[in-house]
Amino acid sequence: MSITLLDGTLQVNVFYEKGDHEFEDNVCISFKEDCPEDEKIFYAGETNIFITSAQARELAALLIKAADQSNHGSR
């Protein structure tokens, strides 16, 4: 599952890493940038963050809460 942000320069992929099923932190958030070096927000062209399923659910809930607040604030 992926989304492109920042005018198409940042691709964010989120996936379950099957090869890491024995580890608790097997949900990957992968950031891949396609922009000039001086515009990058990460040092590497691709950055992966591995989190637990509980952390993924908490992050999802926080994003939904912020989106709900944004919707209500813009009315």
PDB file of N, CA, C and O in Angstrom:
ATOM      1  N   MET A   1       0.844  -1.154   0.000  1.00  0.00           N
ATOM      2  CA  MET A   1       0.000   0.000   0.000  1.00  0.00           C
ATOM      3  C   MET A   1       0.898   1.227   0.000  1.00  0.00           C
ATOM      4  O   MET A   1       1.817   1.337   0.811  1.00  0.00           O
ATOM      5  N   SER A   2       0.624   2.144  -0.912  1.00  0.00           N
ATOM      6  CA  SER A   2       1.494   3.306  -0.970  1.00  0.00           C
ATOM      7  C   SER A   2       0.710   4.574  -1.245  1.00  0.00           C
ATOM      8  O   SER A   2      -0.415   4.548  -1.744  1.00  0.00           O
ATOM      9  N   ILE A   3       1.343   5.679  -0.902  1.00  0.00           N
ATOM     10  CA  ILE A   3       0.799   7.004  -1.148  1.00  0.00           C
ATOM     11  C   ILE A   3       1.970   7.890  -1.554  1.00  0.00           C
ATOM     12  O   ILE A   3       3.088   7.729  -1.065  1.00  0.00           O
ATOM     13  N   THR A   4       1.697   8.821  -2.450  1.00  0.00           N
ATOM     14  CA  THR A   4       2.712   9.771  -2.872  1.00  0.00           C
ATOM     15  C   THR A   4       2.378  11.128  -2.274  1.00  0.00           C
ATOM     16  O   THR A   4       1.246  11.602  -2.371  1.00  0.00           O
ATOM     17  N   LEU A   5       3.383  11.753  -1.649  1.00  0.00           N
ATOM     18  CA  LEU A   5       3.207  13.027  -0.960  1.00  0.00           C
ATOM     19  C   LEU A   5       4.180  14.070  -1.510  1.00  0.00           C
ATOM     20  O   LEU A   5       5.020  13.769  -2.357  1.00  0.00           O
ATOM     21  N   LEU A   6       4.051  15.283  -1.019  1.00  0.00           N
ATOM     22  CA  LEU A   6       4.973  16.383  -1.334  1.00  0.00           C
ATOM     23  C   LEU A   6       5.149  16.565  -2.840  1.00  0.00           C
ATOM     24  O   LEU A   6       6.259  16.513  -3.369  1.00  0.00           O
ATOM     25  N   ASP A   7       4.026  16.779  -3.508  1.00  0.00           N
ATOM     26  CA  ASP A   7       4.019  17.009  -4.961  1.00  0.00           C
ATOM     27  C   ASP A   7       4.699  15.893  -5.747  1.00  0.00           C
ATOM     28  O   ASP A   7       5.357  16.145  -6.756  1.00  0.00           O
ATOM     29  N   GLY A   8       4.537  14.671  -5.282  1.00  0.00           N
ATOM     30  CA  GLY A   8       5.052  13.510  -5.994  1.00  0.00           C
ATOM     31  C   GLY A   8       6.504  13.167  -5.736  1.00  0.00           C
ATOM     32  O   GLY A   8       7.041  12.260  -6.372  1.00  0.00           O
ATOM     33  N   THR A   9       7.159  13.871  -4.816  1.00  0.00           N
ATOM     34  CA  THR A   9       8.583  13.618  -4.576  1.00  0.00           C
ATOM     35  C   THR A   9       8.845  12.605  -3.469  1.00  0.00           C
ATOM     36  O   THR A   9       9.972  12.130  -3.323  1.00  0.00           O
ATOM     37  N   LEU A  10       7.824  12.267  -2.689  1.00  0.00           N
ATOM     38  CA  LEU A  10       8.001  11.318  -1.586  1.00  0.00           C
ATOM     39  C   LEU A  10       6.966  10.207  -1.702  1.00  0.00           C
ATOM     40  O   LEU A  10       5.761  10.456  -1.656  1.00  0.00           O
ATOM     41  N   GLN A  11       7.447   8.991  -1.852  1.00  0.00           N
ATOM     42  CA  GLN A  11       6.563   7.830  -1.892  1.00  0.00           C
ATOM     43  C   GLN A  11       6.668   7.113  -0.557  1.00  0.00           C
ATOM     44  O   GLN A  11       7.763   6.792  -0.095  1.00  0.00           O
ATOM     45  N   VAL A  12       5.511   6.863   0.061  1.00  0.00           N
ATOM     46  CA  VAL A  12       5.462   6.164   1.339  1.00  0.00           C
ATOM     47  C   VAL A  12       4.757   4.830   1.111  1.00  0.00           C
ATOM     48  O   VAL A  12       3.595   4.792   0.706  1.00  0.00           O
ATOM     49  N   ASN A  13       5.469   3.746   1.373  1.00  0.00           N
ATOM     50  CA  ASN A  13       4.913   2.396   1.268  1.00  0.00           C
ATOM     51  C   ASN A  13       4.791   1.819   2.667  1.00  0.00           C
ATOM     52  O   ASN A  13       5.683   1.990   3.498  1.00  0.00           O
ATOM     53  N   VAL A  14       3.691   1.141   2.922  1.00  0.00           N
ATOM     54  CA  VAL A  14       3.482   0.481   4.210  1.00  0.00           C
ATOM     55  C   VAL A  14       3.136  -0.974   3.915  1.00  0.00           C
ATOM     56  O   VAL A  14       2.232  -1.265   3.133  1.00  0.00           O
ATOM     57  N   PHE A  15       3.876  -1.890   4.560  1.00  0.00           N
ATOM     58  CA  PHE A  15       3.627  -3.299   4.281  1.00  0.00           C
ATOM     59  C   PHE A  15       4.098  -4.178   5.435  1.00  0.00           C
ATOM     60  O   PHE A  15       4.928  -3.785   6.255  1.00  0.00           O
ATOM     61  N   TYR A  16       3.537  -5.378   5.465  1.00  0.00           N
ATOM     62  CA  TYR A  16       3.951  -6.416   6.410  1.00  0.00           C
ATOM     63  C   TYR A  16       5.124  -7.151   5.783  1.00  0.00           C
ATOM     64  O   TYR A  16       5.009  -7.672   4.674  1.00  0.00           O
ATOM     65  N   GLU A  17       6.239  -7.196   6.475  1.00  0.00           N
ATOM     66  CA  GLU A  17       7.444  -7.869   5.975  1.00  0.00           C
ATOM     67  C   GLU A  17       7.387  -9.344   6.365  1.00  0.00           C
ATOM     68  O   GLU A  17       7.757  -9.710   7.481  1.00  0.00           O
ATOM     69  N   LYS A  18       6.924 -10.189   5.443  1.00  0.00           N
ATOM     70  CA  LYS A  18       6.749 -11.619   5.720  1.00  0.00           C
ATOM     71  C   LYS A  18       8.044 -12.290   6.152  1.00  0.00           C
ATOM     72  O   LYS A  18       8.024 -13.198   6.983  1.00  0.00           O
ATOM     73  N   GLY A  19       9.168 -11.853   5.598  1.00  0.00           N
ATOM     74  CA  GLY A  19      10.449 -12.451   5.938  1.00  0.00           C
ATOM     75  C   GLY A  19      10.869 -12.199   7.377  1.00  0.00           C
ATOM     76  O   GLY A  19      11.750 -12.882   7.899  1.00  0.00           O
ATOM     77  N   ASP A  20      10.244 -11.226   8.014  1.00  0.00           N
ATOM     78  CA  ASP A  20      10.555 -10.892   9.410  1.00  0.00           C
ATOM     79  C   ASP A  20       9.449 -11.333  10.365  1.00  0.00           C
ATOM     80  O   ASP A  20       9.281 -10.749  11.435  1.00  0.00           O
ATOM     81  N   HIS A  21       8.690 -12.369   9.978  1.00  0.00           N
ATOM     82  CA  HIS A  21       7.539 -12.781  10.783  1.00  0.00           C
ATOM     83  C   HIS A  21       7.913 -13.191  12.206  1.00  0.00           C
ATOM     84  O   HIS A  21       7.070 -13.149  13.102  1.00  0.00           O
ATOM     85  N   GLU A  22       9.175 -13.588  12.422  1.00  0.00           N
ATOM     86  CA  GLU A  22       9.576 -13.994  13.774  1.00  0.00           C
ATOM     87  C   GLU A  22       9.875 -12.794  14.672  1.00  0.00           C
ATOM     88  O   GLU A  22      10.021 -12.943  15.885  1.00  0.00           O
ATOM     89  N   PHE A  23       9.963 -11.612  14.075  1.00  0.00           N
ATOM     90  CA  PHE A  23      10.217 -10.399  14.854  1.00  0.00           C
ATOM     91  C   PHE A  23       8.912  -9.677  15.154  1.00  0.00           C
ATOM     92  O   PHE A  23       7.963  -9.739  14.372  1.00  0.00           O
ATOM     93  N   GLU A  24       8.874  -8.998  16.281  1.00  0.00           N
ATOM     94  CA  GLU A  24       7.681  -8.256  16.666  1.00  0.00           C
ATOM     95  C   GLU A  24       7.487  -7.022  15.785  1.00  0.00           C
ATOM     96  O   GLU A  24       6.354  -6.658  15.468  1.00  0.00           O
ATOM     97  N   ASP A  25       8.584  -6.383  15.390  1.00  0.00           N
ATOM     98  CA  ASP A  25       8.480  -5.169  14.569  1.00  0.00           C
ATOM     99  C   ASP A  25       8.622  -5.529  13.083  1.00  0.00           C
ATOM    100  O   ASP A  25       9.678  -5.339  12.480  1.00  0.00           O
ATOM    101  N   ASN A  26       7.531  -6.053  12.513  1.00  0.00           N
ATOM    102  CA  ASN A  26       7.564  -6.530  11.135  1.00  0.00           C
ATOM    103  C   ASN A  26       6.630  -5.757  10.201  1.00  0.00           C
ATOM    104  O   ASN A  26       6.335  -6.213   9.096  1.00  0.00           O
ATOM    105  N   VAL A  27       6.171  -4.599  10.643  1.00  0.00           N
ATOM    106  CA  VAL A  27       5.415  -3.699   9.780  1.00  0.00           C
ATOM    107  C   VAL A  27       6.395  -2.622   9.328  1.00  0.00           C
ATOM    108  O   VAL A  27       6.996  -1.932  10.151  1.00  0.00           O
ATOM    109  N   CYS A  28       6.548  -2.484   8.025  1.00  0.00           N
ATOM    110  CA  CYS A  28       7.542  -1.557   7.485  1.00  0.00           C
ATOM    111  C   CYS A  28       6.870  -0.314   6.915  1.00  0.00           C
ATOM    112  O   CYS A  28       5.884  -0.402   6.184  1.00  0.00           O
ATOM    113  N   ILE A  29       7.416   0.833   7.261  1.00  0.00           N
ATOM    114  CA  ILE A  29       7.056   2.097   6.626  1.00  0.00           C
ATOM    115  C   ILE A  29       8.297   2.501   5.839  1.00  0.00           C
ATOM    116  O   ILE A  29       9.346   2.777   6.421  1.00  0.00           O
ATOM    117  N   SER A  30       8.175   2.533   4.529  1.00  0.00           N
ATOM    118  CA  SER A  30       9.307   2.815   3.651  1.00  0.00           C
ATOM    119  C   SER A  30       9.101   4.166   2.977  1.00  0.00           C
ATOM    120  O   SER A  30       8.065   4.416   2.362  1.00  0.00           O
ATOM    121  N   PHE A  31      10.096   5.025   3.100  1.00  0.00           N
ATOM    122  CA  PHE A  31      10.067   6.353   2.494  1.00  0.00           C
ATOM    123  C   PHE A  31      11.088   6.378   1.363  1.00  0.00           C
ATOM    124  O   PHE A  31      12.267   6.098   1.580  1.00  0.00           O
ATOM    125  N   LYS A  32      10.637   6.714   0.158  1.00  0.00           N
ATOM    126  CA  LYS A  32      11.536   6.785  -0.995  1.00  0.00           C
ATOM    127  C   LYS A  32      11.357   8.159  -1.644  1.00  0.00           C
ATOM    128  O   LYS A  32      10.251   8.549  -2.020  1.00  0.00           O
ATOM    129  N   GLU A  33      12.478   8.883  -1.765  1.00  0.00           N
ATOM    130  CA  GLU A  33      12.429  10.239  -2.311  1.00  0.00           C
ATOM    131  C   GLU A  33      12.948  10.282  -3.740  1.00  0.00           C
ATOM    132  O   GLU A  33      13.918   9.610  -4.089  1.00  0.00           O
ATOM    133  N   ASP A  34      12.278  11.088  -4.559  1.00  0.00           N
ATOM    134  CA  ASP A  34      12.682  11.316  -5.936  1.00  0.00           C
ATOM    135  C   ASP A  34      12.712  12.821  -6.168  1.00  0.00           C
ATOM    136  O   ASP A  34      11.779  13.402  -6.723  1.00  0.00           O
ATOM    137  N   CYS A  35      13.811  13.438  -5.728  1.00  0.00           N
ATOM    138  CA  CYS A  35      13.957  14.885  -5.850  1.00  0.00           C
ATOM    139  C   CYS A  35      15.441  15.243  -5.776  1.00  0.00           C
ATOM    140  O   CYS A  35      16.261  14.398  -5.418  1.00  0.00           O
ATOM    141  N   PRO A  36      15.792  16.481  -6.108  1.00  0.00           N
ATOM    142  CA  PRO A  36      17.193  16.901  -5.993  1.00  0.00           C
ATOM    143  C   PRO A  36      17.694  16.769  -4.552  1.00  0.00           C
ATOM    144  O   PRO A  36      16.922  16.894  -3.602  1.00  0.00           O
ATOM    145  N   GLU A  37      18.990  16.517  -4.407  1.00  0.00           N
ATOM    146  CA  GLU A  37      19.603  16.309  -3.088  1.00  0.00           C
ATOM    147  C   GLU A  37      19.285  17.432  -2.105  1.00  0.00           C
ATOM    148  O   GLU A  37      19.018  17.167  -0.933  1.00  0.00           O
ATOM    149  N   ASP A  38      19.311  18.675  -2.565  1.00  0.00           N
ATOM    150  CA  ASP A  38      19.106  19.806  -1.654  1.00  0.00           C
ATOM    151  C   ASP A  38      17.659  19.964  -1.198  1.00  0.00           C
ATOM    152  O   ASP A  38      17.370  20.795  -0.337  1.00  0.00           O
ATOM    153  N   GLU A  39      16.746  19.174  -1.769  1.00  0.00           N
ATOM    154  CA  GLU A  39      15.342  19.222  -1.370  1.00  0.00           C
ATOM    155  C   GLU A  39      14.932  18.036  -0.501  1.00  0.00           C
ATOM    156  O   GLU A  39      13.811  18.000   0.005  1.00  0.00           O
ATOM    157  N   LYS A  40      15.826  17.073  -0.325  1.00  0.00           N
ATOM    158  CA  LYS A  40      15.486  15.857   0.419  1.00  0.00           C
ATOM    159  C   LYS A  40      15.296  16.143   1.903  1.00  0.00           C
ATOM    160  O   LYS A  40      15.964  17.000   2.481  1.00  0.00           O
ATOM    161  N   ILE A  41      14.365  15.401   2.507  1.00  0.00           N
ATOM    162  CA  ILE A  41      14.156  15.508   3.953  1.00  0.00           C
ATOM    163  C   ILE A  41      14.824  14.349   4.694  1.00  0.00           C
ATOM    164  O   ILE A  41      14.981  14.403   5.914  1.00  0.00           O
ATOM    165  N   PHE A  42      15.216  13.308   3.968  1.00  0.00           N
ATOM    166  CA  PHE A  42      15.969  12.189   4.530  1.00  0.00           C
ATOM    167  C   PHE A  42      17.364  12.192   3.914  1.00  0.00           C
ATOM    168  O   PHE A  42      17.552  12.682   2.800  1.00  0.00           O
ATOM    169  N   TYR A  43      18.336  11.650   4.630  1.00  0.00           N
ATOM    170  CA  TYR A  43      19.702  11.569   4.105  1.00  0.00           C
ATOM    171  C   TYR A  43      19.813  10.556   2.977  1.00  0.00           C
ATOM    172  O   TYR A  43      20.468  10.815   1.967  1.00  0.00           O
ATOM    173  N   ALA A  44      19.183   9.417   3.142  1.00  0.00           N
ATOM    174  CA  ALA A  44      19.254   8.348   2.140  1.00  0.00           C
ATOM    175  C   ALA A  44      18.111   8.488   1.145  1.00  0.00           C
ATOM    176  O   ALA A  44      17.099   9.128   1.432  1.00  0.00           O
ATOM    177  N   GLY A  45      18.280   7.891  -0.014  1.00  0.00           N
ATOM    178  CA  GLY A  45      17.216   7.906  -1.008  1.00  0.00           C
ATOM    179  C   GLY A  45      16.020   7.074  -0.586  1.00  0.00           C
ATOM    180  O   GLY A  45      14.891   7.327  -1.008  1.00  0.00           O
ATOM    181  N   GLU A  46      16.279   6.071   0.259  1.00  0.00           N
ATOM    182  CA  GLU A  46      15.213   5.226   0.800  1.00  0.00           C
ATOM    183  C   GLU A  46      15.482   4.985   2.277  1.00  0.00           C
ATOM    184  O   GLU A  46      16.594   4.633   2.670  1.00  0.00           O
ATOM    185  N   THR A  47      14.448   5.180   3.091  1.00  0.00           N
ATOM    186  CA  THR A  47      14.552   4.987   4.537  1.00  0.00           C
ATOM    187  C   THR A  47      13.426   4.071   4.978  1.00  0.00           C
ATOM    188  O   THR A  47      12.265   4.306   4.641  1.00  0.00           O
ATOM    189  N   ASN A  48      13.758   3.019   5.736  1.00  0.00           N
ATOM    190  CA  ASN A  48      12.758   2.078   6.240  1.00  0.00           C
ATOM    191  C   ASN A  48      12.693   2.155   7.756  1.00  0.00           C
ATOM    192  O   ASN A  48      13.716   2.199   8.439  1.00  0.00           O
ATOM    193  N   ILE A  49      11.474   2.171   8.263  1.00  0.00           N
ATOM    194  CA  ILE A  49      11.235   2.145   9.702  1.00  0.00           C
ATOM    195  C   ILE A  49      10.355   0.929   9.977  1.00  0.00           C
ATOM    196  O   ILE A  49       9.290   0.779   9.379  1.00  0.00           O
ATOM    197  N   PHE A  50      10.799   0.073  10.873  1.00  0.00           N
ATOM    198  CA  PHE A  50      10.027  -1.116  11.231  1.00  0.00           C
ATOM    199  C   PHE A  50       9.376  -0.900  12.590  1.00  0.00           C
ATOM    200  O   PHE A  50      10.035  -0.511  13.554  1.00  0.00           O
ATOM    201  N   ILE A  51       8.070  -1.159  12.652  1.00  0.00           N
ATOM    202  CA  ILE A  51       7.309  -0.969  13.882  1.00  0.00           C
ATOM    203  C   ILE A  51       6.469  -2.215  14.161  1.00  0.00           C
ATOM    204  O   ILE A  51       6.278  -3.063  13.289  1.00  0.00           O
ATOM    205  N   THR A  52       5.978  -2.306  15.388  1.00  0.00           N
ATOM    206  CA  THR A  52       5.121  -3.434  15.765  1.00  0.00           C
ATOM    207  C   THR A  52       3.700  -3.198  15.257  1.00  0.00           C
ATOM    208  O   THR A  52       3.348  -2.084  14.869  1.00  0.00           O
ATOM    209  N   SER A  53       2.896  -4.247  15.262  1.00  0.00           N
ATOM    210  CA  SER A  53       1.503  -4.095  14.835  1.00  0.00           C
ATOM    211  C   SER A  53       0.754  -3.151  15.771  1.00  0.00           C
ATOM    212  O   SER A  53      -0.111  -2.397  15.324  1.00  0.00           O
ATOM    213  N   ALA A  54       1.074  -3.184  17.064  1.00  0.00           N
ATOM    214  CA  ALA A  54       0.428  -2.267  18.014  1.00  0.00           C
ATOM    215  C   ALA A  54       0.801  -0.820  17.700  1.00  0.00           C
ATOM    216  O   ALA A  54      -0.051   0.067  17.747  1.00  0.00           O
ATOM    217  N   GLN A  55       2.064  -0.582  17.383  1.00  0.00           N
ATOM    218  CA  GLN A  55       2.489   0.772  17.027  1.00  0.00           C
ATOM    219  C   GLN A  55       1.837   1.221  15.719  1.00  0.00           C
ATOM    220  O   GLN A  55       1.476   2.390  15.580  1.00  0.00           O
ATOM    221  N   ALA A  56       1.685   0.312  14.770  1.00  0.00           N
ATOM    222  CA  ALA A  56       1.028   0.640  13.505  1.00  0.00           C
ATOM    223  C   ALA A  56      -0.422   1.044  13.745  1.00  0.00           C
ATOM    224  O   ALA A  56      -0.912   2.002  13.146  1.00  0.00           O
ATOM    225  N   ARG A  57      -1.106   0.314  14.621  1.00  0.00           N
ATOM    226  CA  ARG A  57      -2.495   0.656  14.940  1.00  0.00           C
ATOM    227  C   ARG A  57      -2.579   2.002  15.658  1.00  0.00           C
ATOM    228  O   ARG A  57      -3.487   2.790  15.396  1.00  0.00           O
ATOM    229  N   GLU A  58      -1.639   2.264  16.558  1.00  0.00           N
ATOM    230  CA  GLU A  58      -1.622   3.543  17.273  1.00  0.00           C
ATOM    231  C   GLU A  58      -1.354   4.696  16.304  1.00  0.00           C
ATOM    232  O   GLU A  58      -2.002   5.740  16.388  1.00  0.00           O
ATOM    233  N   LEU A  59      -0.410   4.515  15.394  1.00  0.00           N
ATOM    234  CA  LEU A  59      -0.116   5.539  14.393  1.00  0.00           C
ATOM    235  C   LEU A  59      -1.330   5.793  13.507  1.00  0.00           C
ATOM    236  O   LEU A  59      -1.653   6.943  13.210  1.00  0.00           O
ATOM    237  N   ALA A  60      -2.003   4.728  13.086  1.00  0.00           N
ATOM    238  CA  ALA A  60      -3.207   4.864  12.265  1.00  0.00           C
ATOM    239  C   ALA A  60      -4.283   5.643  13.010  1.00  0.00           C
ATOM    240  O   ALA A  60      -4.934   6.511  12.429  1.00  0.00           O
ATOM    241  N   ALA A  61      -4.476   5.340  14.289  1.00  0.00           N
ATOM    242  CA  ALA A  61      -5.480   6.044  15.093  1.00  0.00           C
ATOM    243  C   ALA A  61      -5.130   7.523  15.229  1.00  0.00           C
ATOM    244  O   ALA A  61      -6.012   8.378  15.154  1.00  0.00           O
ATOM    245  N   LEU A  62      -3.849   7.829  15.430  1.00  0.00           N
ATOM    246  CA  LEU A  62      -3.421   9.226  15.546  1.00  0.00           C
ATOM    247  C   LEU A  62      -3.635   9.982  14.241  1.00  0.00           C
ATOM    248  O   LEU A  62      -4.053  11.140  14.258  1.00  0.00           O
ATOM    249  N   LEU A  63      -3.353   9.343  13.115  1.00  0.00           N
ATOM    250  CA  LEU A  63      -3.577   9.977  11.817  1.00  0.00           C
ATOM    251  C   LEU A  63      -5.062  10.239  11.582  1.00  0.00           C
ATOM    252  O   LEU A  63      -5.435  11.304  11.089  1.00  0.00           O
ATOM    253  N   ILE A  64      -5.903   9.280  11.929  1.00  0.00           N
ATOM    254  CA  ILE A  64      -7.350   9.456  11.770  1.00  0.00           C
ATOM    255  C   ILE A  64      -7.848  10.581  12.666  1.00  0.00           C
ATOM    256  O   ILE A  64      -8.663  11.398  12.237  1.00  0.00           O
ATOM    257  N   LYS A  65      -7.368  10.633  13.906  1.00  0.00           N
ATOM    258  CA  LYS A  65      -7.778  11.689  14.829  1.00  0.00           C
ATOM    259  C   LYS A  65      -7.382  13.062  14.289  1.00  0.00           C
ATOM    260  O   LYS A  65      -8.188  13.992  14.320  1.00  0.00           O
ATOM    261  N   ALA A  66      -6.159  13.197  13.797  1.00  0.00           N
ATOM    262  CA  ALA A  66      -5.707  14.474  13.234  1.00  0.00           C
ATOM    263  C   ALA A  66      -6.518  14.846  11.994  1.00  0.00           C
ATOM    264  O   ALA A  66      -6.857  16.014  11.804  1.00  0.00           O
ATOM    265  N   ALA A  67      -6.831  13.860  11.149  1.00  0.00           N
ATOM    266  CA  ALA A  67      -7.635  14.114   9.956  1.00  0.00           C
ATOM    267  C   ALA A  67      -9.040  14.560  10.342  1.00  0.00           C
ATOM    268  O   ALA A  67      -9.590  15.473   9.728  1.00  0.00           O
ATOM    269  N   ASP A  68      -9.624  13.922  11.355  1.00  0.00           N
ATOM    270  CA  ASP A  68     -10.950  14.321  11.835  1.00  0.00           C
ATOM    271  C   ASP A  68     -10.929  15.752  12.359  1.00  0.00           C
ATOM    272  O   ASP A  68     -11.836  16.532  12.069  1.00  0.00           O
ATOM    273  N   GLN A  69      -9.903  16.099  13.124  1.00  0.00           N
ATOM    274  CA  GLN A  69      -9.782  17.460  13.649  1.00  0.00           C
ATOM    275  C   GLN A  69      -9.613  18.459  12.510  1.00  0.00           C
ATOM    276  O   GLN A  69     -10.167  19.558  12.561  1.00  0.00           O
ATOM    277  N   SER A  70      -8.861  18.091  11.496  1.00  0.00           N
ATOM    278  CA  SER A  70      -8.663  18.958  10.339  1.00  0.00           C
ATOM    279  C   SER A  70      -9.980  19.194   9.606  1.00  0.00           C
ATOM    280  O   SER A  70     -10.274  20.318   9.198  1.00  0.00           O
ATOM    281  N   ASN A  71     -10.772  18.137   9.439  1.00  0.00           N
ATOM    282  CA  ASN A  71     -12.072  18.266   8.777  1.00  0.00           C
ATOM    283  C   ASN A  71     -12.999  19.184   9.550  1.00  0.00           C
ATOM    284  O   ASN A  71     -13.693  20.012   8.962  1.00  0.00           O
ATOM    285  N   HIS A  72     -13.014  19.039  10.873  1.00  0.00           N
ATOM    286  CA  HIS A  72     -13.894  19.860  11.698  1.00  0.00           C
ATOM    287  C   HIS A  72     -13.400  21.295  11.770  1.00  0.00           C
ATOM    288  O   HIS A  72     -14.207  22.223  11.839  1.00  0.00           O
ATOM    289  N   GLY A  73     -12.099  21.490  11.757  1.00  0.00           N
ATOM    290  CA  GLY A  73     -11.525  22.826  11.850  1.00  0.00           C
ATOM    291  C   GLY A  73     -11.680  23.638  10.585  1.00  0.00           C
ATOM    292  O   GLY A  73     -11.626  24.867  10.629  1.00  0.00           O
ATOM    293  N   SER A  74     -11.873  22.971   9.450  1.00  0.00           N
ATOM    294  CA  SER A  74     -11.971  23.692   8.182  1.00  0.00           C
ATOM    295  C   SER A  74     -13.409  24.000   7.786  1.00  0.00           C
ATOM    296  O   SER A  74     -13.662  24.492   6.686  1.00  0.00           O
ATOM    297  N   ARG A  75     -14.343  23.714   8.675  1.00  0.00           N
ATOM    298  CA  ARG A  75     -15.761  23.995   8.360  1.00  0.00           C
ATOM    299  C   ARG A  75     -16.132  25.391   8.762  1.00  0.00           C
ATOM    300  O   ARG A  75     -17.277  25.803   8.576  1.00  0.00           O
TER     301      ARG A  75
END
